[in-house]
Amino acid sequence: MSLSRTLLITAAAVLASTVAHADPKEDLAFAVQGLNHDRHSGWVIERLVTLKLGDKCWPKLTDKTQRGLGLLASDARSIQRYAKAVTGDDWFAIEGQSSNGAEANRATVDKMVDAFKPKFHVTLDLEGDDCGVTGNDLWLKYLGSALGSLVKYPPKSGVANLTIHVKAKAKDVTVDVDKAGSAFTITAPRDVERSGWSDKIENAMLRVSAKG
């Protein structure tokens, strides 16, 4: 076999391996930061959000013709606002300020996002190998509502770990909160919307908030 043919085969194998092991979460983070026109939104998705989704779901989230990507970008903004409420640091303003230069400002926010990891994380586990991303889909509504309620009612503990289980057999939305008021476990129906579900999430957070 000639050297040139060997090199071509090796290059093709490396490319195939790279494609096969591409991280869909990285693609989502890149798409979100592009939509929000900042770098820290991508870091929020990478470091502070865990989405356990079926393989068929991931490509839909980066489809700019669907509302799912825009809602995830909005969720990144909600997390940014929650971080400001807890720490006083406005990541959006710091990254965009004219002082210090763009790279220095990004480096500052990069460290702030990293330092915030012990104080916040959200995990959403969606049952099934597919999902909808039209904007009317319950899993996206649950995520947006939980983050919005958290911004409205930050827990007194200063820590919020959210876990959202979206299950086919769940009959209603339930919210369990640990004794410290810092871990919230939400279980919700995947396919059937129940009346008053958003109030259940908001009230659970209100009870452990300084605003309660």
C-alpha positions in Angstrom: 0.0 0.0 0.0 1.4 3.4 -0.9 2.2 6.0 1.7 -0.4 8.5 0.3 -3.1 5.8 0.4 -2.2 4.9 4.0 -2.4 8.6 5.0 -5.8 9.0 3.4 -7.2 6.0 5.2 -5.8 7.2 8.5 -7.2 10.6 8.0 -10.6 9.2 7.1 -10.5 7.0 10.2 -9.7 10.0 12.4 -12.5 12.0 10.9 -15.0 9.2 11.3 -14.0 8.7 15.0 -14.4 12.5 15.6 -17.8 12.5 14.1 -18.9 9.4 16.0 -17.8 10.8 19.3 -19.1 14.4 18.7 -20.8 15.7 21.9 -24.3 16.9 21.1 -24.2 19.0 24.3 -21.3 20.9 22.9 -23.3 21.6 19.7 -26.2 22.8 21.8 -23.9 25.1 23.9 -22.4 26.6 20.8 -25.8 27.2 19.3 -27.1 28.8 22.5 -24.2 31.2 22.8 -24.6 32.2 19.2 -28.3 32.9 19.7 -27.6 34.9 22.9 -24.5 36.7 21.4 -22.3 36.0 24.4 -19.8 33.3 25.5 -21.1 32.6 29.0 -24.5 31.2 27.8 -22.5 28.3 26.3 -20.6 27.8 29.5 -24.0 27.8 31.4 -25.3 24.9 29.2 -22.0 23.0 29.4 -21.4 23.3 33.1 -24.6 24.0 34.9 -27.2 22.0 32.9 -27.5 18.2 32.3 -30.0 17.0 29.7 -30.7 13.3 29.6 -32.5 13.0 26.3 -33.0 10.4 23.6 -30.7 10.2 20.6 -33.4 11.5 18.3 -34.0 14.5 20.4 -30.6 16.2 20.3 -30.4 17.2 16.6 -33.8 18.9 17.0 -32.5 21.2 19.7 -30.0 22.9 17.4 -32.6 23.3 14.6 -33.0 27.1 14.3 -36.4 26.7 12.6 -37.9 25.2 15.9 -38.5 27.0 19.2 -36.6 24.6 21.3 -33.2 26.3 20.8 -34.7 29.7 21.6 -36.2 28.3 24.8 -32.9 26.8 25.9 -31.3 30.1 25.2 -33.9 31.8 27.4 -33.3 29.2 30.1 -29.6 30.1 30.0 -30.6 33.7 30.6 -32.7 32.6 33.6 -29.8 30.8 35.1 -27.7 34.0 34.6 -30.4 36.0 36.4 -30.5 33.5 39.2 -26.7 33.7 39.6 -27.0 37.5 39.8 -29.6 37.2 42.5 -27.4 34.9 44.5 -24.0 36.3 44.0 -24.6 39.9 42.8 -22.4 39.2 39.7 -24.1 40.2 36.4 -22.3 37.9 33.9 -24.0 39.5 30.9 -22.9 43.0 31.9 -19.4 42.0 32.8 -18.8 40.1 29.6 -20.1 43.0 27.6 -18.5 45.9 29.4 -16.1 48.2 27.5 -13.5 48.2 30.3 -10.5 45.7 30.4 -11.1 44.3 26.9 -13.3 41.4 25.6 -10.9 38.5 26.3 -10.2 39.7 29.9 -13.9 40.2 30.6 -14.7 36.7 29.2 -11.9 35.2 31.4 -13.5 36.9 34.5 -16.9 35.5 33.7 -15.4 32.1 32.9 -14.1 31.9 36.5 -17.4 33.1 37.9 -19.4 30.5 36.1 -17.0 27.8 37.3 -17.2 29.1 40.9 -21.0 29.0 40.7 -21.1 25.2 40.0 -21.4 24.2 43.7 -24.4 26.6 44.1 -26.5 25.5 41.2 -27.2 22.7 38.8 -30.3 21.5 36.9 -30.8 18.0 35.5 -33.7 17.1 33.3 -34.3 13.4 32.5 -36.8 12.9 29.7 -38.1 9.4 29.2 -38.1 8.1 25.7 -35.9 8.2 22.6 -37.4 11.3 21.0 -38.9 14.7 21.9 -40.8 17.6 20.6 -39.2 21.1 20.4 -42.1 23.2 19.1 -42.3 25.2 22.3 -45.5 23.6 23.4 -43.8 20.5 24.7 -44.2 19.8 28.4 -40.6 19.0 29.2 -39.5 22.4 27.9 -42.3 24.1 29.8 -41.3 22.3 33.1 -37.7 23.4 32.6 -38.6 27.0 31.9 -41.1 27.2 34.7 -38.7 25.7 37.3 -35.9 28.1 36.4 -38.3 31.1 36.3 -39.7 30.2 39.8 -36.1 29.9 41.0 -35.3 33.4 39.8 -38.4 34.7 41.5 -37.9 32.8 44.7 -34.2 32.0 45.4 -33.8 29.6 48.3 -32.5 30.9 51.6 -29.8 28.2 51.5 -28.1 29.9 48.6 -27.9 26.5 46.8 -30.3 25.1 44.3 -30.0 21.6 42.7 -32.9 20.9 40.5 -33.8 17.4 39.1 -36.7 17.1 36.8 -38.0 13.6 35.9 -40.4 13.7 33.0 -42.1 10.3 32.9 -44.7 8.7 30.7 -46.5 7.0 33.7 -46.4 10.1 36.0 -50.0 11.1 36.8 -49.3 14.6 38.2 -46.5 17.0 39.0 -44.9 16.5 42.4 -42.1 18.4 44.0 -39.9 17.1 46.8 -37.6 19.4 48.7 -34.8 18.3 51.0 -34.5 19.6 54.6 -31.8 22.1 53.7 -34.1 23.7 51.1 -31.6 23.3 48.4 -32.4 20.2 46.4 -35.6 20.1 44.4 -36.9 16.9 42.8 -39.7 17.4 40.3 -41.5 14.5 38.8 -44.0 15.3 36.0 -46.1 13.7 33.3 -44.5 13.5 29.8 -47.7 13.5 27.7 -50.6 14.8 29.7 -50.7 18.3 31.1 -52.2 18.7 34.5 -53.9 21.9 35.6 -52.1 24.0 38.2 -48.8 22.2 37.7 -46.7 25.4 37.5 -48.2 26.6 40.9 -46.9 23.5 42.5 -43.4 24.2 41.4 -43.5 27.8 42.3 -45.1 27.2 45.7 -42.4 24.6 46.6 -39.7 27.1 46.0 -41.6 29.9 47.7 -41.7 27.9 50.9 -37.9 27.7 51.2 -37.2 31.2 49.9 -36.4 34.3 52.0 -39.4 35.8 50.2 -41.7 33.2 51.6 
